[in-house]
Amino acid sequence: MGFSDHLIDPKKDPMGAAILDYARTGKAAKLSVLTSMFDEDEMPIESLFRTFDEMPAIEQEALRMAKGKILDVGAGSGCHALALQEMGKEVCAVEISPLSVEAMTLRGVKDARLVNMFDIRFTEKFDTILMLMNGSGIVGRLENMPMFFSRMREMLNPGGTILMDSSDLKYLYENEDGSFDIDLNGEYYGLVDYARFDGYCLTLVPIYTRYRSGADAGYLNADELYPLYMANDPEVEPLYFGNLAEEGVHADHFTQYNLSASRARESFARVAKQLIHEGKEDKALELLDRGLEVLPSPKIRYSDANTYPFIEGYYSLGEWEKGDDLLQHYLQSLIQNIEYYLQFDGMQANLVGNIIQDKMDSLFELYYLAAYAQRDEIVRSLNDYLKTFGYTDDELIQPGADPDELMDGSPLEVE
């Protein structure tokens, strides 16, 4: 499926007719939206004529960010173009509706054109392309994204920007009780396949990177991210991680939760992993060390996500002592938690059973990692501990086992 370069026939343009009527008289006939996904909905035409002060905050911010030569795509009544003109900015407003273009001209838009931006004869270039009021709807379907961004690249000057908003259609799947029926195996209605990992956020880019998981979503450029984390380039504004590394600073539960939710520490390891893949091992080691320095383990809550990738990274680099030290500290934390919860009995034991199992799962992840890395002393120590739960030598990994012969196993249930 491609994009059409057609223009709208004025006789078949109820939206354009309503916009022009309102521009001329201040009133218009009722305009209804019909779709198979929800009931008939009335669109208030006056909302298309809002002033800057009446616009949502996201639209106001987009207009402030727009710079240079601006293209307002699907300009409608011209409300955004007029606001940009009032800011003293240069804007070209395009529409495929002749009636809408007439309305914009009537309202004072200086450069209103009847143009379909997918028409290859439209070769002008811009510094900012603006698509607001569910502007992403112009793409149509997810599979059109590569073609859409290819066209955007043709229309943008070097260093140009696309400012586009989108509607979250999640409400279409909401049930009366507040739950949602979303087919996770169906087409994803977001845009995570077209994301770039920028450290603390994902940015929409015209580069397809297949979504695998939230932990590694988006394309990343390790060379660009390295100075952001290391704060060693005076020409690059670095990422800031606060003062958690300072003595006497305590991370409360809320801070620890936010650090976990934002994947702050594991992002160091993610970039380091890419650097290892590219053969830039010195930089990868610096990043791993930096992550543990600015977000030290004693100050944050250990988790598989924020610790395992660092151990794996150190082992990949042959930094055995650093990997062992971190693994041992994580193991100590897990065992302390397991032993604490094992003290409960009766109904209390039932309440903490899942917690114990989660900790044991994490312990087994470290167990298998130590075995694959041939950290025999750690494997022996863990074997001794696991035997207290009734495991036998036949069920355990023996030190010196060939990593290629180790089978992926699942942690056994703890009775």
N, C-alpha and C positions, 0 to 999 in steps of 0.2 A: 504494500500500500504506500502511495506517495502523497504529496501535498498538491492540492489544486491551486492554480493561479487565477481562478475565475473571480469575477466581480458579481455583486448581487443585483438582480433585476429589481428596480424600484417597485414594480408591481407585486413582487413577492418578498417584501421586506417590512414586515409589521414592526420590528424593532426600530428600524430607521425612521419609519413613518411616525411612530410614537415620539421619538427623540425630536424630530423636526417640528411636530405639532407643539410639543412642550416648549421648544426654543422660541416659537412664534407667539404662542398664546399663554404660556404658563400653565397649561393643562393638557391632558392627553387621555385617550381612551384606555380602559383597563387592558393590561398586557399580562397574559397568562403563560406560564411555562408548563409544558406537558412532556412527561418522560415516563418510561416503563418502570423506573426505579422508585418513584414516589408519586403521591397524589398531585393533582393540579395545584400549582402554586402561583400566586399573583406577584408580579414584580413591580414595585413602586417606581415609576419613572423618575420621580423627583430625586431618588437616590443617585441617579446617574448625573445629576447636576450639582452635586455637593461641592462646597468650597473647601479650601485647604483645612480650615478649622474643623470641618465636619467629617473629614476623612479619618479612617482608622489609623492608629499610630504606625502600623507597618507601611501604609501608603505614604504617610508624611515622611517617614525616614527614607524611603526609596527616593522620593523627590529631592530630599536634601542631599542624598548621595549621588544623584545623577550629575554628571559633569561633562564638559566639552560639548560636542555636537550630539544632540539627543534625538533618538527616534522613539516616538510613542506609538506602539503597535496596537491596533484595535482600539483607537482613541475614543470611539463612541461619541459622546456629546462634547468631548474636548476638555473635561474638567481638569484632568492632570496637565494637559498642555497649557491651559490658561494659568494654572498655579505656577508652572515652571516659568512662563512668561513674566509673571508678577515678580518672580525671584531674579529676573534679569538673565535667564538662561536661554540658550538657543535650542529650539525644539522644532522638529518636523513631526506632525501628527498624520498617520496614515490610517485609512479605513477602506474596506471593500464595499461599503454601503454608500452610494451616491447621496442618499438622503441625510446620512450622518455627516458627510463632508459638508453638505450645504448648511446643516445646523451649526457645525463648528465655525464655518466662515461667518455666518450670521452673528455668532457670539463673540467674534473677535480673535479667533485663532489665526495667527499671521501666516503660517505655512501648513495648511490643511490640504492633503492630497488624496485622490482616489487611486490607491495603489494596493496591490496584493504583494506582500513582502516576499512571497515565494515565486514571483514572476522574475525569471532570470534577466529580464530587461532592466530591472531595478538594480543598478550596480553601485549606487551611492554607498559610502562607508560612514560609520558613526563611532563615537567614543562610548556612548551608552545606549543600549537598547532596553526600553522600558515596556514591560508587559504586566499590567496590574489588573485587579479585579478578576482573580482566577485566571491570570495570564497563561499559566501552564496548560490550560484547556486547549490552546491552539495546537498542541502536539497531537492530541487525539488519543493515541495509544502508545504504550510503552515501547513497542517495537519500532516506533517512528523516531525515537530519541536520537539515534546516530545521524539520520538524515537531517533532523531538525538542527542539531548542533553543527553539522557541516555547513548548513546554510548560514547559521549565526556567525561562524568563523569567516565566511566570505564577506559578511556585512560589517564586521567590526574592524576598527583600526587596531594596530598593535597596542596591547595593553588595555584593550577595551573591556567593557563590563556589561553583563546581562543582569538586569534587576527584574525578577519575575516572582510572582506569588502563586499560591496554590490553595485550593480548598481541601481540608481534610474530610474525606467522604466516610470516615469511620461511623458517623451517626447513621448512615444508611443500613449498617449491620447491627444496630443496637436493638436489644429486646426491651420489653416493658420493665423487666426487673433490673435493667442496667448492664446485663451481660451482653457479649458480642458473639455473633456467629460469623467468623472469618475463616475461610479455607486457607490454611497455611501452606497447602500444597498447590494452591491455585496461583494466578498471577498476582504478584505483590503490587499493591496499589501505591507504594511509595517509590522513591527514586534512588534506592541505595546502590543500585548497579552503576550509577553515574555519580559516584562520590569520590572525593579526594580527602585523605586523612591529613589534617593540618595540625595535629597535636592534641588539641582539646575539642575539636569539632570536625564535622564532615562538611565539605563544601561541594555544591553541585557543579560538576564539570562535564564537558563533552568527551569523556573518556570512559569506555565501557570496562568495568572491572567486576567480574561476576561475584555477587554476594554469596559468602560462605557462612559467616557468623558475625555476630556483633563485635566479637573480639578482634576481628581482622577486616572489618568492612572498609572498603574504599582503597583506591590506588594511593600509594605513598612514594614520595621522592626523598630518599634517605639523606641525600646530600643537602637538600634544602632544609630538612628538619634538624639535622645535626647541630648547626649553630644555634637554633632556637632553644634546644635543650642544654647545650653546653655553656651558653652565655659567654662565648669567647671571641665573638666578632663584633667590634664596635659599630659596624655599619648595619647590623641586624638586631632589631628589638627582640630580646629573648622572651621565652615563657617564664612566668614567675611562679614560684612554689612556696612563697611565704617564709616564715621563720621556724618551721617545725623542727629543723635540725638544731636549733639553739638550745642550750642547756636551760632547764627550768620551764620550757614550753610544753604544755600538755595538750594532747588532742582528745577532745571529748567525743562522746558517742556520735554526735551530729557531724563533727568534722570527719571522723573515721568513715561514716556512712557516705558522705559526699566524695571523699577520696576514692572509695570503692566504686560508687556509682559512675564517677567520671573516668574511671580506669586510669587515674593519674600516674601511678607508678608503673603499671604494666606497659604504658605507652613507651617508656624508655626501652624496655626489652623488645617491644615490637619493632622499633626502628633499628635497634641493635641486630636483631635477627636478619633484617633486610641487608644491613651492612655486611654481616657474615656471609650471606648469600652472594654478595658482590665482591667478596674477597678483601674487604676493608676491615681487617680484624682489629687493628689498633684503635680505630674510631669506635668500633663496637664495644671493645673493652672499656673505653672511656665513658661511653654512655651507660653501661651497666653499673659501673662504679658511681657515676653521677646520680643515677636513680636512687641507689641505696644511701647516698650521702644526703640528698635534699629531702628525701622521704624515708627516714631510717626505720628499720623494722621495729625497734623497741617503742616507737611512737605510734605506729599504726597497727591495725588488726591484721594478723597474718591471714592470707587466703591462698588458695591454689592459683588464682588469677594473678595476684601481685607478687608471688614468690617463685612458683614453679618455673616460669619463663626465664628468670634470672639464673636459677640453678642450671637449667638446660643450656643457657647461653654461656655460662662460665665453663661448663664441661665441654661444649663445642669448641671453645677457644683453648682448651687444655689448661685452664686455670683451676686445677683440681682443688687446691686449698680453699680458694674462695667459694667454690661450689659446695665443697664438703661443709664448710663452716655455716653457710646459709641453710643448707639442708638439715644439719644437726640442730640448729636453733628452731627451725620450723617443726622438726620431729619432737623436740622437747616440749614445745607449746601444745602440739596435738596430744602427746601422751599425758601431759598434765591435765588437759581437759577430759580426756577419756577416763583417767583414774578418778577424777572428781565426780563425774556423772555415774560411774560404776558403784559409787557408795550408796546410791538410792536403791530402795527396794519397794515392793508392792506397787501401788498405784503410781507413786512418784517415778518408779523405774519405767513404767509404761509411758509416762509423759516425756521422758528424756531419751527414750529408745532411738528415735530418729536422729537426735543430736549425736549420740554415740556412733550410729552407723555412718553419718556424714563424716565424722572425724576419722573413722576407720577407713572410709573410702579414700580420704586424702592421704592417710598414712600409707595405704597400699600403692597409691600413685607414686609416692616418693620411693617406696620399696622397689617398684619395677624400674624407676629411673636409676636408682643406685645400682641395680643389677645390670641394666643395659650399659651403664657407664663403667662397670666392673669396679665399683667401689666396695671391695670385698669386706673390709672391716665394718662398714655400715651395714652390709647385708647380714653379717654374722650377728651384729648387735640386734638387729631387727628380728632375726630368726629366734634369738633367745627370748625376746619380748613376746613374739607371736605364739611361742610354745606355752606361755602362761594362759593362753586362750584355748589350748587343746590341740593346736596344729602339730602335725607330725613332720618328720624330715621328708617324708614322701610328698607332702603337700607344699613344702617350702622350696624356695630357690636356693641352690647351694652355691657358695662362693666359688668364683672361677667359671661359672656356667657360660657357655658360648652365647653371646648376645643374639646371634642369628637364630639360635634354637629356642630362645625364650618365646613362649606363646603368650598372646594377649589374654590375660585372665581378668576375671571380675572379682573384686574383694568378696570374701565369704561373709555370710551373715554372722553377727556376733550374738551368741545366745545370752 
